[in-house]
Amino acid sequence: MNSVQAGVVVRRMPPVSHHAQPPVGAASPNGVPVKILWVEGPAPTANPVAQMLGRNGFAVSPLKSLSNVEVDLRASAPDVLVIPYDLPPDGGLGLCGLVRSCPRTAPLPVVLVFNDSADGVDKAAAIERGADDCLATPHDDRLLVARLRALARRSRAAALAAEEVLRVGRMTIDPRARQVTYDAAPVGVTATEFRILQLLAHEPGRVHPRNVIAASSGNVDAEPLDRTVDAHIKSIRKKLGAGAVEIETVRGFGYRMRPPR
């Protein structure tokens, strides 16, 4: 039997067996269930997919209003965001782009759900616009559970990596304290400068193009030759003083953190 939710047709299928596949929550760190934020479309009916996921160890919360998406996402802190492709008024891709444009929500895995019979759906374009996965309905419940579980693992691993204290030479970057020190002395950087240093320090020696650095700091529309990043790097170097040598310019490409010697 089919039902309509979030602008797509969803086929009700038997729930995934707890014996065949353990609940996600049981395999999650500290026994915390995977949190799914499911954006509701214009249909007001209950979501059978959300019900199925709930029976299989997920904690599913509906998002009924898009008036303040960034605040709602921060408040709910989901592991995965599920969006209907034909979400009004600008479509699922519009909301996906909004999520990706905000530095606080950009790392969140996004799944776009669409009707398999819908015309004009370009999955490749959806992924290029920022979706991590696309799921057509009707679908197999086991496949949906597996995909969401995999995305949640990646999301939590990335969150842990983002909180890792980084040490490069005599520089220390502490994400939890939002503090940079050089020779144990605090360095007063802005939020944008902190994100740039964090990106470079994660992989010393790797060259990052300017547009990639800009995107990591919140400017997702930056072009490869955008010089805004140069101004940020200049400011960071000035604040680091003797530590400025840790950031190297690779002419014609971008910047890197000096590799260990």
N, C-alpha and C positions, 0 to 999 in steps of 0.2 A: 504494500500500500504506500502511495506517495503522499507527501505533505509539502507545503510551501513555507519556506522561512528564509529570511535575508535575501529575497529576490531570486532564490534558486530552488530547484526541485530536489528534494532529499528522499531517498528510498530508505525505508525502515528495514533494517536487517537484524538478525540475531546478534546479541551482544557477544563481545569477545570473551571466551572462557577464562575465568581466573586461574583454572588449572593448567590450561594450555599456555597461557602467557601471564606472568605475574603482574599485579597492578603496578602502575608507574610509581605511585607513592612509596611502595615497599622498596623500590630500587633507587629512590632519590636520597640525596645527602640528608642525614638527620631525620629520615622518614617524612620529609616535607613533600606533599603532592605537587605535581607539576601544575602550574597555574596557567589557564587559558583564558584570554579575554576575547570574547566572541562578539563582534560587532553585529547588531541586529539590523536587518533591512526593514522595509516598510510593512512586511507581514507581521501582525501582532501575535501569531500563534506560537505555542511552545516549540522549542527547538529539539527535535528528536535526536539530533546528533549530539547536542550538549548533554542530553540525558544519557545517551549511550556512553559518552566519555566519562560522565560522573560515575557510572556503574563500574568503570574500569580504572578507577583510581585517580582521575583528573579532577581538579577543582576548577569548574567552569563558571565564569562570571559574564553576564551580558553587558554590553555597552549600548545603551538605548539612545543616548544623545551625543552629538558630535560638537556641541557648543564649546567645549573646553577639553579637547582631546589630550593635550599635553599634560594637564593637571590630572586627568583621570588615569592616564597611563602611569604617572609617577605614583599616584595614590595606590593603585592596584598592584603595581610591580609585577606584571605577568611574565611568564617564561616565553610565551608565544602569543601573537596577535593573529586572529582569523578575521578576514574581511571578505564580504561578498563582492564579486567583480562589478555587479551592476548597482552598487550602492549609490543612491541619489545624495546630493545633486551632481557631484562631479565624478562619480564612479569610484570603484575601489582603488584604481590607480592614483586618483587624486589624494585619497587618504594615505595611501602608501608613500607617496611623495612627501606629504606633510610629515609623516613619521620620520622619514629619512633625512629631512631637512633640519631637524632639531638634534643637536649634539647629544642631548640627554636620552632621546628615544631611538636614535639612529641604529644602535646595535641590536634592537629588538627583532627577532625573527618574525617575518610576516608571511602568512599563507593566504593566497587569493582563491576563493571558491567560486566556481561558475558552472552554469548548466551546460552539459556536454553538447546539447543541441543548439546552444546560442551561437548566433552568427557573429563574425568579426572579432573573435577572441584570438589574440596573438600571444601565446604563452611566452615565446621568446622575448617579445617586447615587454611583457609584464615583468619578467625576471630582470631585464635590462633596466627597468624603471625602479627596481628595488625589492621586488618580491623574492622571497627565498624559495618558495615552492608554489605550484599551482595545482589545484585539485578539482577535477570535474565530478559532477554528480549526475546520475547515481554513482556511488563509489563503494568500494569494499571497506567495511569497518575496520578490519584488521590492518589494512594498508594505511588508513588514516591514523590509527593508534600508533603504528610503527613510525610513520613520518613525524608525527608530533613529538613522540618520545625522542627521536634522533635530533630534532631541532632544539628541544629543551636541553638535551645534553650539551649541545654546542653552545647554547645561550648561557648555561651555568658555568661552563668551562671558561667562556670569554669573560664573564663577570668576575670569576676568581682571578683570571690573569690581569684584569684591569685594576684589581686591588693589590697586586703584588708590589712590594717595595723593590724599586730598581736601583742598582748601584753601578755606576759607570765611572771608572777612575776614582776621583775624589768627590764625585757628585752623587747625591742620593735623592731619589724622587719617591715620596711617600704619598700614594693616592688617597689613603684614608685620612691622613692629616692635611692633605692638599698642601704639602710643603716641599720645597726644594732647598737642599743645603749643599754647600760646597766647602770642603774642609771644615765640616760641622757648623758652618755659619749659615744662617737662614738667607735665602735669596728671594726677594719680594717680586714674584712674577704674577702676571694677570692670569685669569682663567684660560684664555686662549693660549698664552705662552706656556702654561702648564701642560695643556693637551699636546702641544707641539713637542715639548721635551719628552713627554711620556711616549709618544709615537716613535721618536728617534731612539730613545733609550731601550725600547723593547727589543730592537735588533741592531746593536752596534755594528757598523760596517756596511749596513744595507743602505743604498741610496734611495731616497724618497723624492719623487718629482714634486714640483711646487703645487700642482693642482691636488695631489694626494694629501699633502700636508695641509692645504687649505680646507679640504673636505673634512679632515679629521678634527679641525678646529671650528667647524660649523659652516664654512663657506662652500656648500656643495656645488655651486655653479661656477667655481673658479676655473679659469682657463689655464693651460700649461704654462703660459708666459705671464700669468698674473704676478705682479710685483708686491702685492700686499704681504705675502709670506716673507719677502726679503726684509720688509720693514720690521716684522715681528722678530725675525732672526737677529737683525741688528740690535734690537732692544734687548733680547735675551743675552746676547754676547756682552753688551755693555754692563748688564746687571751681574753677569757671572765673573766679570773682571778677568783674573788669571785663568779662570775656567773656560773662557771663550774658545780656547784651542780645542775643546772637546767636540765642538760643532764644526764640521768641515764642509766647505763648499765644493761641489763637484760640478764644474762649469759645463753648462749645456744640459745638465740633468736635474740637479736639485741639491739636497743637503743630506748629510749622514752624521751620525754620532761616531766619533773616532773609535775604531775597534781596539780592543785590549792589546797591549804590547808586552 
